[in-house]
Amino acid sequence: MAGPFAAWLKPRLEDGRYFGFMAEDAGAVVAGIGLVLLDWPPHFLHPESALRGYVLNVYVEAACRGQGLAQKLMGRAEEAFRERGVMFEVLHASGMGRPLYERLGWMAMPEMGKALG
């Protein structure tokens, strides 16, 4: 996936649709979060906005877990989305991340998918 992801990422980094934050300890990156601005039609959860913020690539090094880094990164993500006029954010939670997102007030939303091709 590294090659296709890099090709997808490059134009989004260049135009600012993809951005994120990292946490460091003694100069080493120990946690990070990626954020994407999605063009999305107005929706009952965000009727005045045609943007959604998408959270992806949340990661904390195993030795640094349990210190609140993911929670701090999620808070910074929310601030950054608000600064950009985003009023609704989404993510796909792993089993490990779900308890954190629930504590932060995220709601489960049913979604279905189908791979084409």
N, C-alpha and C positions, 0 to 999 in steps of 0.2 A: 503494500500500500504506500510505501514511502514516495515512490516516483509519482503516481497519480495524485497523492495529496500535495506534494510540492508544486505540481503543475496547477492544481486548483488554488492553492494558497497564494501564489505569486501575484496575480492581478488583484486579489483582495487585500493583500498587504499594501500594494502600491496605491490603491484608491481609498484605503482606510476602512473598508467594510469589515476587515478582520483586524483585531487588535487584542491585546491581552496584558497580563501582568504576571510577574514572577516574584517569589520571595527568596531571599538569599540568606545564607548563614555563613559567615567567614568567607565571603566572596564566592561561595558555591550556590548555584540554584538548587533549592530544595522543594519548591512547590511552584505550580503555575496554573493559569487558567486562560483559555482562548475564548474570544467573543466574536460573534458575527452579526452584522446588521442584515436582516432579511426583509426584502420587499414583500409585504403580505397585505392582502386586501383588508380594509376595515372589517372588524369582527365584533361581535357583541361583547367580547372581553376587552377590546380596545377600539371602540367605534370612531374615535376621532383621529386615529393614526393608522397609516399604511406601513408601519414598521413593526417588526418583532426583533427582539434581541435573542440570539441563540447562544447558549452556554455550552462549550465543549472543551474537551481536553483538560479537565480538572484533575490535577495529580499532586500528591504529596509523597515525598520519599518516605519509605517505610520507617526509617529511624526518626522521622520528624512528625509522625502522625500523633494525634491526640493533643496537639499543642494549639489548636484553633486556627491553623493556617488556612485551611480550606474555607472556614467560616469568614475569615478576614478577606480572603480573595473574593468570595461571593458578595460580600458587602461592597467591596471596591467595584465589582462588576455592575452592581445595581446603580451605584453612583455614576459610573461611566455611561451606562445606558440612558439614565435620566438626563445627563448632560447633552446627549445626542437626540433627545426628544422621544425616546422609546418609552412606552407606557406598559408594555407587556413583554415578559421574557419566558422562554421555554428551554427545556433541556430533556435529554433522555438519561435517566438515572440508572446507574449500576446498582446492584444490591448493596454494595459497600457504601455508596453515596446517598442512597435513599433516606436513611434516618436523619442525616444532616439536613437535606432539603426539606423534609417534613418539619423539622424543628424550626427552620427558617420561614415557614409559612407557605411553602410550595404545595400546590394541589395536584393530585393525580388526575391525568386527563387520558381518556381512552384514545388510542390511535391505532390505526391499522396500516399495514404496508404490504406491498407486493413487488417483488423484483420482476422487472420486465426484461425479456430477452432470453 
